[in-house]
């Protein structure tokens, strides 16, 4: 693990996915299909789809892939029926872990997530076991070289953000779920490209981790969950002291 900074932790947790364009495109494709299914294919009247189109563009997702995903959502092309599922579990050291999944096979996903927890020293918990330790919010990370703090504060708070924080080399913008798409569009209009943006589970209670071996095991579990095809995102509430485990080169 790379420390208690949420920016550093986020970069660590997403490093494996970010190295695999195929996984990024798979995640975005499912989200685009779900957005089109729930709100239609007109981005002007479907803010969630509009936000995802911005993310797809930033990820250099081929336009053909984007179009197919949207048409599957509207039923104009055949495609799987996806379900969105939240799994909650405990990792080494009692750390809470939230796993968001988009799948066309609930039994397969449940089995894969459960076995991954078990193999890496954790256990799957029942629904609602950890939700009190996390807030579901919109979250953006924007590198400091992309915008000044004053400009970001003015723009973000004007569009409904709850807070703008400094996290290492980046700013973290938190907002209610209802303001997420408005903020995403405002950043796009201002030509500010977030490094990460999502509806996230933000920990409200942190679990201190003081042993390097435990911190490594948590990182291994999170990476293993990230690798699962149906997993969209993984969130955890560990608090690892800076430098306990050296960053991987």
N, C-alpha and C positions, 0 to 999 in steps of 0.2 A: 504494500500500500504506500501511497505517496504522501500521507499526512492528513491532518484533520481538515484542511481547506477543502470546501465543497467543489471549488473549481479544479483543484488537483485531483480530487477523488473522481469527479465526473470524467476528466480526461483519462484517468486510469481505467475506469470501468468501461469506457467506450472505445478504448484504443484498439481492442481486438475487432470490434464491429467496424470501426472506421477504416481498418486495413482491408476490409472485404467489401468491395463495391457491390458484389452480388447480394450480400446480406442487406446492405443499405437499400438497394432497389427492391428487394423482397418486402422489407418492412414498409417502405413508402407505398408500394403497390397495394398492399393489403389496406393501408390507411386510406388511400385514394378510393378504393372500391367501397369501403364502408362509408366514407363521406358522400360519395355519389349516390349510394343506396339510400341514405337517410335524408339527403337534401337536394338531390338532382345534380345534373352536370353543368348547370349554369353557374359559373364562379361568381358572377355579380350578385346572385341571390343566395349563394351558399358560402358563407364566410369561412367555414372549416375547409372546404375544398380549395378556396382561394389561398389560404395559408399553406396548405400542403403543396399546392402548385409552386409557391415560392421556395419551399424546402426542396422540392424535386429539381427545380432550376439550379439552386445552389449546389446540389449534389451531382449536377450534370447528368441527371437521369434522362435517357433517350426519350424523345417525344413520343415515339411509337409505344414504348412501355407505358407511359403516362396515359395515353389515349385508350389503350387496351384495358388498363385497370379501371378507368372511369366507365367505359362501356360495359364492363362486367358488373359494375355496381348498378347501372341503370337497367340491366337485363338485356341490353342490345347485343351482347356477346355472352356465350355460356361461361360459367365460372362457378367456383366453389362458394358455398354459403359460410361466411366467416362469423365466428363468435369472438367477442372480447371478454377475457376472463382475467381476474386478479387472483394470484396465489400469494399467500402469506406464509412465512416460515422463519425459523431461527437458524442462524449460522453458528460457527464456533464462537465461544465467549458469550453466548446469549444475544448476539447482535440480531436485530430485526431486519428482515429482508422482504421486500415487496417485489413481485414479479408480474409484469403485465404481458399478456399473451393474446395473440390474434390467431385463431386456428379454425380449420375446417373439420377437426377431429378432436373432440374434447377428451375422449379416453386416452388417446395417444399423448396429448399434451400433459395431462395429469400424471400419467405414468412416467414420462420423461423428466418432468420437473421434480416429482417425488424422488425418483431414483438418483437424480443429480444431488439433491440435498443430502440424501442418505450416504452416498459415496464420499462426500466431502465433509462429513462430520456435522451435518445439520439435520433438521427435521421439518417437514411440512406441518403447518398449523391450520386450524379451522378458520373459516371466513369470519372476519371481524376481530381476529385475535390481536392484530397489530395496528388497526386503523387509527386507534386513539393516539398512537405515537407519531403519526404522519399527517400532514395537511396536503390535500390535493390542490395544487395551484399551477398557474402558468409560470414558466421559468425560462429566462433567456440569459445566456452568457455571451458577453461581447468583449473582445480583447480591447485593452486600454488604448492601443495605437489606432483604433478605428474611430474613436470619438472622445471628446472631452467630457469630463464628469458633469460640468454645468449644462452642456447641451443635452446630454442624455437624461439628466434629472428633469429638465424642463419638458422635454418631449414625452418621457415615460409617465411622469405624474399627470401631465395634461391628458393623457389617453387612458388613465385609470389604473396605473400601477400602484401597488401597495407600498413598495419600497425599492430603493436602488442601493446595493451594497458593493463594497470592494472585496473581491475574492482573489488574492494573489495578483496575477497579471491580467485580471478581467473584472468587469462589472457584472454583478448578478442583479437582474430585474425580476421581481416577483409581482404577480398580479392575480386577481380573481379569475376563475376560468372564463367567465363571461367577457372579460376584457382581453383575452389572449389574442384573438384574431384581429381585433382593432389595433393592438400594439404591433403585431406582426406586419400589418399593412403600413402602419406609420413608419416603422423602421425601413421597410422597402421603399416607401416614398422618399425618405431622407437618405437613401442609398447607404444605409448602415446594415451590413450583413451579420447577423448573430452567428457566433461559432457553434452554439447549441440552442435549440428552442423546442420546448415540448410542454405538454401538460404532465407535470411530475408529482411524485409523492415526496414532499419535503419533510425531513425528520424534524419533529418538535422536541424529542427527547433523545439525547445522544448516549451511547453506551461506551464508556472508556475502555480502550484496549491498550494494555501496557506491555504485553509480551509480543516480541517480534514473530515468534512462531504462530501465534494465534492470528496476528495481522496477515501473515502470508496465507494462512489457510482460508481466511475470509476472502482475500483477493482471488485465490484459486477457485473457490466456490462461485464467486460472482462471475468470473471469466467463463467457467463451465456453463453456467446458466445462460450467459450472453451468447454462447455458441449454438444453443438450441434453435432450430429453424423457426419455431413458432413464437419465440420470445421477442417482444418488442423492446422492453427496457427492464432494468434491474435497479432497485434503490435499496440502500442500506443505511443504518444509523450508527455506524461505528465512529468513534472519535479516537483517531490514532495520532499520537504525538509526532510532530514534525521530526523526521530523521530516524524514527524507530526502525523503519525498513527502507534501505536505500532505493531510490528510483531505478527502474530498469532502463538500461541504455537501449 
